Amino acid sequence: MELDILLSVLTAKDTKQGYGAFLELERLSEESDDLYPYTERFADMVSDRAWAVRCRGFRLFCKQARWDTDGVIDRHLDRALSILEDEKPTAVRQALAALLDVVPYKRALWPTIRKQLESMDLTHYKDSMAPLIQKDIQRLLDTMQA
């Protein structure tokens, strides 16, 4: 499927179609820098009303870290990290996992990421979800110890 079509379907109301486009775009992001020019657009998606779109945007934003030679991730990370305060614990967990795509390539951003992780308030999540999020946070912090 053509890149423009995939990008337009990414935010479609049809979640199945949107998720399919997302998976293809995520795969493409692993293979090449074709999506790097859309990094700011992905950061903007983090403020979408739909939690699925917020997650997709953040995950694709993070996938571009390996290709980021112009500092786009650096300039938009603070805004994109707002997803770590999302009301949906699933969105937070996906975002924490996506940050694992950033830390190997953006060591200079570790203090920013660490500060955000350490200030997260997990008290508004269910007792069943808070420990899982805490585990995800710890995994990310451990990764940044290297």
N, C-alpha and C positions, 0 to 999 in steps of 0.2 A: 504494500500500500504506500502511496506517495506520502512524503513527510508532511506536507501541508494538510492533507486529509487526516492523518493521524493526530496532528496537533489540534485540529478543529474538533475531532471526536473526543479528545481527551477530557473536555469539560461538558460533554453532552449529558442530557438528562437520562439517557439510557445507560444505566450504570454498567451493565454487562459489556456494552460496546465501548464505553469509556475505559473500562478496566482492560479490555483487550488491547486497545490502542496504547494504554499506559505500559503494558507488559512489552509490547513491541518497541516502544520508545526507550524503555529501560534497557532492553537488550542492545539496541543501537548505541546507547550511551556507553555501554561496556566496550564496544568495538571501535568507535571512532568519535571524533569531535564534531560530527555533523550537527549535533543539537546544542553545542556550546553557544552559538549566537542567541539562543533562546533562554539563556540562564536567568536574565532579569525577569522575563515573562514567568518562568517557573517560581521565582521568588514572589512575584505578585500573586500567584495562585494561592499562596499561604493565607491570604485574607479572604478567600472565597467563603460564601455562606455554607456550602456543602462540605462536610468534613472529608469526604472521599477525594474531592478536588484539592483540598488543602494538603492531604497526605501525598497525593500524586505529585503535586507541584514541588513539595519539599523534597521528596525522594529523587525526583529528576534534577532538582537544584543541586543536591548533594552529589549526584552521579557526575556532574560536570567538573568537580574539583580536580580530577586528574588532568583535565584539559585546560584549566584556568591559568593562563599566562598573563592575563590582563588585570587580575585582581578583582574580578566581578564578584566572586564568592566573598572575598574580604569586605567589599563595600556593602553587600546586602545581607550578610550573615546575621547581624543584630536583629534586623527586621524579620528575617525568616525564622529565627529562633523563637519567635512568639508562639510557634506551634507547640512548644514545650509547655505552654500554659493552656493547651486546648482542653475543653470540657470532656472530650472523648478520650478515654484512656487508651483505646486502640490507636488513635492518631498519635498520641504521645509515644507509645511503644514503637510504632513504625518510624517515627522521627528519630528516636534514639538509635534504632538500628541503622537508619540511613546515615547518621553522623559517622558511622564506621567507615563510610566511603570518603569522608572528608579528612579525618585525622592523619592518614598516611601521607597526604599530599599538602597539608596545610598546618604544619607544626606551629607556625606563628599565630595561628588562631586558637591554639590550645587554651591559653588563659581565658579567652572570651567564652569558649565552650565550657570550660571547667567552672567558671563563675556562674554561668547560667544553670549548670547542673546542680551546683551546690546550693543555689537559692530556690530550687523547685519546691513547691508546697504540694505534698501528696495527700494532705488531710481531706480534700474534697473528693477523693476517689474511694470507691468501695474497698472494704477491707480485703477482698479477694484480689483486687487489682494493684493496690499500693505496693505490696511486696514484690510483685513482678516488675513494676516500673523501677523500684529501688534496685532490683537485680540488674536491670538494663543499664541504669545509671552507673552502677559499680563496674559493669563490664566495660563501659566506655571510659571511665576513669582509669581502670587498669590498663586499657589499651594506650592511654596517653602517658603512662609511666615509663615507657620504653625510651 
